[in-house]
Amino acid sequence: MVDRAAYIAVDWGTTNRRAYAMASDGAVIASAQDDRGVLALGPEDYPAEIAALRARFGAGPVIAAGMVGSSRGWCEAPYVDAPATLERLADACRDVAPGVRIVPGVALRDGRRPDVMRGEEIQVLGAIRAGGAPPTALFCQPGTHNKWVETVDGAITTFTTVMTGEFFALLRSHGIMAGLLDGVVSDGAPFRRGLRRGIASSNLAATLFEVRAGLLLDRLPRSEAAAYASGVLIGADVATRDDLGRRPVHLLGGGRLSALYAVAVTEMGGTPVIVPEGSITAGIHAIWSLSA
């Protein structure tokens, strides 16, 4: 057990969970990551999961963010409407058990296009709070559902969710190209060719079928198909932005996927800035401080 923890912060996602024993000054004392995401749990399982976390990290308060507060999680925490700040998120946290609070997500309800997020808001606002990005900025958080997030004076004002990663996963596992995209995806000539093709494409569905045709007609080696297709999808994603050359793009999450998006942003004339790690815990710590 961790004795010095002031509270436990949990980033509770769809498939994975990251838990942190937190000191009162926001320092991470200990952490753990596992596959106990919301898809692995039913609503009746969460009290035991909280008890196990407390047995490991100490019997303090728990603040959980992410999909745990969705309709598929433990208990739904209603969305906060944009513009959303850390203060508004803290005020709207839902108490679900003694000493356990769930952070709400953010919604776009007005205007022509609805959108929602859960978990990404903590990372964006945490990056600002930790000094990893300015209060007014453009963020990109690559993942299964890539998020383009805009902030003004420390508030999330608008965002766009793009199903880029999910499309690639579906192409890999279902349909006519299943089994053909098992190669390694990394930066290199095949990825960059696909990237330029995706940026120039006006019909993504047709451009993706070119991958299949290229394989059949020996114009695309099978070993390059996955990287090329990934490049097409990421290129089409970044090409929807017409503002990349006017301000830096703050990339969240790190890792291989963020590196690929950095290449794509550069190809579009933008300047990628990799946000240092620690945004999630900085955001949750701000919520804890505001709620204390």
ZANUMAR-49180 format. One record per residue (C-alpha): x, y, z. Coordinates in steps of 0.05 Angstrom, whole numbers, padded with zeros to 5 digits, always signed. Example, Ala and Ser with C-alpha at 12.3 -4.5 7.8 and 13.67 -1.06 7.14 Angstrom:
2
+00246-00090+00156 +00273-00021+00143 
This chain:
292
+00000+00000+00000 +00022+00071-00014 +00016+00110+00051 +00032+00181+00027 -00022+00187-00026 -00070+00245-00017 -00117+00215-00068 -00121+00167-00127 -00128+00193-00199 -00156+00145-00251 -00157+00153-00326 -00210+00100-00341 -00215+00087-00415 -00253+00039-00459 -00202-00017-00459 -00147+00007-00412 -00142+00038-00343 -00086+00080-00314 -00086+00094-00239 -00040+00141-00201 -00026+00151-00128 -00021+00226-00122 +00013+00271-00070 -00021+00334-00047 +00025+00376-00091 +00007+00338-00154 +00068+00293-00156 +00057+00221-00179 +00079+00174-00123 +00062+00108-00159 +00023+00086-00219 -00006+00024-00252 -00036+00007-00320 -00080-00052-00337 -00136-00076-00384 -00193-00063-00335 -00226-00013-00380 -00301-00004-00382 -00311-00058-00435 -00284-00109-00384 -00331-00087-00328 -00404-00084-00311 -00435-00031-00266 -00434-00080-00208 -00359-00091-00214 -00336-00020-00198 -00341-00020-00122 -00293-00079-00119 -00247-00045-00168 -00245+00017-00125 -00231-00025-00063 -00173-00059-00099 -00144+00008-00120 -00149+00033-00048 -00116-00030-00022 -00058-00017-00069 -00052+00059-00066 -00084+00080+00000 -00154+00093+00026 -00160+00164+00001 -00210+00198-00046 -00214+00174-00118 -00224+00220-00178 -00238+00183-00243 -00241+00212-00313 -00257+00182-00381 -00307+00130-00404 -00323+00108-00333 -00372+00166-00334 -00405+00145-00399 -00469+00106-00411 -00425+00044-00418 -00387+00057-00354 -00403+00057-00280 -00451+00116-00276 -00464+00169-00327 -00436+00238-00311 -00475+00288-00355 -00434+00328-00405 -00413+00399-00393 -00428+00444-00452 -00371+00480-00486 -00340+00528-00471 -00313+00484-00415 -00261+00501-00363 -00229+00461-00307 -00272+00500-00259 -00336+00480-00294 -00314+00408-00298 -00298+00408-00223 -00367+00437-00207 -00402+00384-00249 -00366+00322-00221 -00413+00267-00200 -00406+00232-00133 -00419+00158-00145 -00396+00127-00080 -00365+00152-00014 -00302+00189-00033 -00308+00173-00107 -00321+00227-00159 -00328+00221-00235 -00308+00278-00281 -00358+00295-00336 -00342+00300-00410 -00354+00359-00456 -00408+00367-00509 -00423+00410-00569 -00499+00416-00570 -00511+00481-00608 -00497+00496-00680 -00500+00450-00740 -00453+00395-00715 -00459+00357-00649 -00398+00325-00617 -00375+00296-00551 -00312+00278-00513 -00295+00241-00449 -00225+00241-00422 -00192+00283-00475 -00216+00347-00441 -00174+00329-00379 -00111+00321-00422 -00122+00385-00461 -00136+00429-00400 -00083+00392-00360 -00031+00409-00414 -00050+00483-00407 -00048+00479-00330 +00020+00445-00332 +00049+00497-00380 +00056+00449-00438 +00012+00492-00482 -00014+00563-00481 -00086+00579-00459 -00107+00594-00531 -00084+00537-00575 -00100+00482-00625 -00092+00411-00601 -00091+00344-00637 -00100+00280-00597 -00088+00220-00643 -00122+00155-00626 -00179+00109-00646 -00220+00173-00651 -00173+00231-00665 -00193+00297-00633 -00179+00366-00660 -00191+00413-00600 -00190+00489-00598 -00182+00528-00534 -00190+00602-00519 -00165+00632-00453 -00162+00563-00421 -00231+00540-00443 -00248+00486-00493 -00290+00523-00544 -00298+00473-00601 -00272+00406-00625 -00279+00355-00680 -00276+00279-00673 -00249+00240-00732 -00255+00164-00735 -00188+00156-00769 -00159+00102-00724 -00224+00062-00722 -00229+00064-00798 -00159+00035-00804 -00175-00019-00753 -00238-00038-00791 -00201-00041-00857 -00149-00087-00825 -00199-00135-00795 -00261-00134-00839 -00281-00128-00911 -00243-00137-00975 -00175-00115-00948 -00176-00158-00885 -00111-00195-00879 -00075-00149-00929 -00057-00093-00881 -00017-00132-00829 +00049-00099-00844 +00086-00051-00799 +00062+00022-00799 +00119+00070-00791 +00145+00134-00821 +00180+00121-00887 +00170+00125-00962 +00105+00083-00965 +00072+00123-00909 +00092+00189-00940 +00066+00169-01009 +00000+00150-00977 +00001+00214-00937 +00008+00258-00999 -00046+00217-01035 -00094+00225-00976 -00081+00300-00972 -00096+00308-01046 -00156+00262-01046 -00226+00290-01057 -00259+00221-01049 -00230+00181-00991 -00272+00119-01005 -00245+00115-01076 -00174+00130-01054 -00177+00073-01004 -00198+00024-01058 -00135+00043-01096 -00098+00005-01042 -00134-00059-01061 -00126-00046-01135 -00052-00030-01126 -00041-00097-01092 -00078-00135-01147 -00040-00100-01203 +00028-00105-01170 +00035-00030-01163 +00037-00033-01086 +00079-00085-01050 +00040-00121-00996 +00094-00104-00945 +00080-00030-00957 +00004-00033-00959 -00009-00020-00885 +00037+00040-00881 +00009+00068-00946 -00064+00060-00924 -00049+00091-00856 -00017+00150-00893 -00079+00158-00936 -00125+00161-00876 -00081+00208-00835 -00070+00252-00896 -00145+00258-00908 -00154+00275-00834 -00103+00332-00831 -00126+00358-00899 -00193+00377-00869 -00157+00432-00829 -00144+00498-00864 -00110+00531-00805 -00048+00489-00794 -00002+00540-00823 -00027+00596-00778 -00010+00568-00709 +00026+00509-00677 -00009+00443-00669 +00000+00415-00599 +00001+00339-00604 -00022+00300-00543 -00008+00228-00524 +00062+00218-00551 +00083+00152-00581 +00085+00127-00653 +00017+00153-00674 +00032+00224-00652 +00098+00220-00689 +00061+00202-00753 +00013+00260-00743 +00072+00306-00733 +00097+00285-00802 +00028+00298-00831 +00022+00367-00798 +00090+00386-00825 +00070+00362-00895 +00011+00409-00891 +00056+00468-00874 +00042+00467-00800 +00087+00465-00739 +00077+00405-00693 +00093+00412-00618 +00095+00348-00577 +00064+00362-00509 +00105+00332-00452 +00076+00274-00411 +00038+00290-00348 -00023+00326-00377 -00073+00276-00351 -00049+00278-00279 -00042+00353-00282 -00115+00359-00304 -00141+00311-00252 -00099+00345-00198 -00131+00412-00217 -00200+00380-00210 -00180+00352-00141 -00153+00420-00119 -00215+00456-00142 -00260+00405-00108 -00224+00404-00041 
